[in-house]
Amino acid sequence: MTRTAITFPSQNFNIAGHLYIPDSYKGGQKVPAVIVLHPYGGVKEQTAGTYAQELSKNGFVTLAFDRRYQGESEGTPRQVEDAFGAGEDIRSAVTFLSLQDQVDPARIGILGVCAGGGYVIFGASTDRRIKAVAGVSAVDLGAFIRTLGKPTLDGILDQAGQARIDYAKTGEVKYLPIVPELKDVTPQTPNLMAEGAEYYLTPRGGHPNSINRTAIWSYNQLAIYDSYAQIDQISPRPMLLIAGSKADTLCWSEKAMKEAGPENKELYIIEGSTHIDLYDRHVSKVLPKLVEFFKQKL
């Protein structure tokens, strides 16, 4: 497997990614490819890179990239979570892969982890160049944010509005943490948040470009974003969602199954796994199913 740092344009942004070419590749071939999207708060070097590498070892060209405003990709202010922009970055990634000599443009699939799993459904819904869709611990980030409830969300949106005014005056960006600091984790902390802190804020999964903050005005957009708005448009193209039986977020995969079209959809449960387990510790339990899915469907 060979990893190459690349960039590709997406609207007015240069998007930074890693392109993985399998060792089995022989010059002149056109092989299937898989785009891999990182979680909310993540970057391409973390779990997205892990899945990209493992799929490449199994014969796929893969591309993991940082969404706009994140990691090494362009976009200021930094750490804006642009949900609708993620859809455009996906479409631009498909175009980039379609132009690569090693890739068969008729056999491009996509995989997303956590919020990336919601984004791939959103992007693939209206981009029919994507022939197979998979999510691991998938979350509809907009719907997840709305579970905060109206009083809490109203308070955040008030802060977001003031943050925009402050930025216009001073250039200072106001941020919120994505997971709690390790010192703030208690037995009452929801498992997803506690595990997220243990992954992102320790050597287990931490990376210098993943800095555990989001620009507060991201919530203006996230509050109206819906990963599953056109999920029925994916059918009859195949969709596979993989989730842990102990995951706090299993409900979002189950919701996707209910709202998706009637054909070629599957929810695959990893017994005993939590949401974050599927980022790294239980990848070996996920990988055979993913490899089987993409080899059959691409």
N, C-alpha and C positions, 0 to 999 in steps of 0.2 A: 504494500500500500504506500502510495506517495501522496504527501500533503503539499499543496501549493497555496500560498496566500494570493487572493484575487480581489478585485473590486468590480462592481457593476453598477450602472446607473439606475436609479429609481426616482422618477420625477426629477427634482433638483438636488437629490442626495447621491453621494457615492457610498455604496454599501460594501462593507468589508466582509469577506468570507474566507473559508478554507474549502478548497476543492480536493477531494480524495479520489485517487485513481487506483483501482485494485491491482495487486501484483499479477493477477491472472490476465490482465488486459493485454491483448496483442494488437499491434498497429494495424489500422484499417478497419477494426471492428467498430460496430455501433451497438452499444450495450445500454441496458436500462439504467435510469438514474433516479435518485431519491433526494429531495430537499428536506432538510431537518431544521425545525424551528425550536429555539430555546424558550424556557419558561419566562414568566414575568419576573423581572429583576435579574435574569440570568444573562449569560453571554455564550458565544459559540464554543469557547474552550471548556465548558462544563459538560452537563449531561447531553446537550445537543452534539457536542464533539464526540462524546463516547459512543452514542448511537451511530453517528456518521462513520466513525472508524470501524465499528463492528459490522455494519452493513457493507462497507467497502471490502472488508476481508472476505465477504461472501459473494463478491463479484459485481457489486453495484458501483457506479460512479455516484458519489454523494457530495452534497454541498450544505455546509452549515454556515450561517451568516448571522451577524449582529443586526437587529432591526434598527431603523433610523433612530437617531438620538442615543443609541446604546453602544457600549463597547467601543470598537474601533471605527464604527460607521459615522458618517457625518450627521450633523444636526445640532443646532443650538437654539435655546438653552439645552444643556445635557439632561438626560434621564427623564425626558417626556415620554410617557407611555401612549403612543399614537396608535390606537387600535385600528382605525380605518386606514392609516398609513401602512400598517402591517399587511393588509390585504394587497396594497399596491406593491410592497416589497416582494411579496410572494409572486405576484404576476411577473415582476421584473426578473426574479430569479428563474422562473420558467423560461423566459426569453433567453437569458444568459445561457442556461444549460442547453437549450435548443440549438444554440450556435456553436457548441463545442464539438470538435471532431470526433470525440470518443462516444458521444451520446446519441442514442436513437430518440429523436424528438417525439415519436409516437408512443414512447414507453417511459414517461416521466411520472413518478409518484411523489407523495409528500407525507412527512411524518412530523408531528408536533408533540411537545411535552408540556403538560400543565396548561398555562394560558396559550402556549404555542399550539396545543391540541385544539383549542377553540379557534385560534386564528387560521389553522389549516382548513378547518371546515368552512369558515367564512370565506377564505380566499378561493377554495376549490369549488364552492357553490356556483360561481359564475365564470370560472375559468375551466373550460372543458378540455384544455390541453393537459390538465392533470387527470391521469387515468386511474389512480388508486390513492385512497386517503386513509391514513392511520393516525391514531392519537394514543399517547401513553399518559395516564393520569390526567386526562383532558378536563379543562375547566372553561366554561363560558365566563370570562372575566367580568363582563358587564353585568351579567345576572348575579355573579358572586358579590360584586360591589353593592348591588341593590339589596342584597340580604342584610346589609347594615341597618336597614330601616330608615324611614323618612326623616325622623328627627336627627339621627346621627349624620345621614347623608346631607341634609340641609345645612348642618353646621359646617361640614367639609366644603360644600359648595360656596357658602359664605366666605370661608377662608380662601378658596380658590379665586373668587372674584377680587378680593382685596389683594391677593398675591399678584394678580395681573396689573393692578394699579401700581403697586410697589415696584414691580419690575420695570414698568414704563418710567417711573420716576428715578429709580436708582440703579437699575440693572441687576438687582439682587433677586435671586430665585429662591422661593420658599419650597422646602422639601418635606415629605413625610417618609418615615421608615417603612419598609415592606414587611420585614419580620422583626420581632423584638430583639433588642440586644441580649446577649447571653445572660448578662447580670439581671435582666428583667424577667427572665423565664421563671415561672413558678408552677407548682402542681396544678394550678387552675388555668394555665395557658392552654388554649386549644392545641391538640396534638399536631395539627398541620403547621401552626406557627412555631411551636417548640422544635419540631423536626426541621423546619425550614431554617431556623437559627443555627441548629447544630450542623446543617449542611453548608449553608452559605457563609457562616462566620467562623469557620474552623478550617484547618488544612484539609479536612475531608473533601470539601467541594469548593472552597473559597477561591476566588481569583481577583487580582487587583482591579480588573475592569468591572467587576460586579460589586457595586458599592452600597447596596441595601438602601436605596432611596429613590423616590419618584417625585417629580415636580408636581406640586399639589394641584395645579390646574389641569393635570391629566384627568382628574375626576369629572370635569365638565363633559368630556367626551365619553369616558367610561360609563357614566351614568345612563347614557342613551344607546350604548353599543350592545349588539345582540349577535353573538357568534352563530346562532342557529336560525337567524332570520330567514334564510333561503336554503336550509339544510336539505329540504326535499328535492332540491335541484341536483344534488349529487347522484341520486339514483337515476339510472341503473348502474352507474359506476360503483365499484366496490368500496366499502368503508369498514374498517376494523378499528374498534376501540378496545384498549387494554387497561384494566384498572385493578388495583388491589382490593381484596375482600375487606380489609380493615381501613381503607382509605376514607378520610373525611369527605373526599370529593367524588366518591363513586356515584353519587346522585346525578352529577352532571353528565356522566357517560350514559346512565340510564335514561336521563331526559333526552339526550341526543337520539337514542335508539327509538324512543316513542315518537319523536318529531320527524325523523328521517323518512325518506320514501320507503316503499315496501320491499325493495329488492336489494340483494347483495350487501347486507349489513350484518355485523357480528359484534357482540360484546364478549370479550374473553377475560375471565376473572383469574387473577393470580392469588391463590389461597394464602392467607396469612400475611400478605404484603400491605404496607401502608402507602400513602401517596408518594412520600419521599424515597421509600425503599426502591421504587422503580427508576429513580434517577441514577443509582449507582449500585447499591448492594444486591439488588435482584435483577439486574440487567440480563444475567444469564438465564433467568426464567422467562423473560420476555422475548429474547432474541430469536429462539427457534420459531415462534409463532410469526414474528415480523418477517423473517426470511422466507418462510413458507408462503405468507400472504403476498409479498412483493414478487416472488418468483412465479407464483401462479397467475397473478393479476396483471403483471407488466410484460 
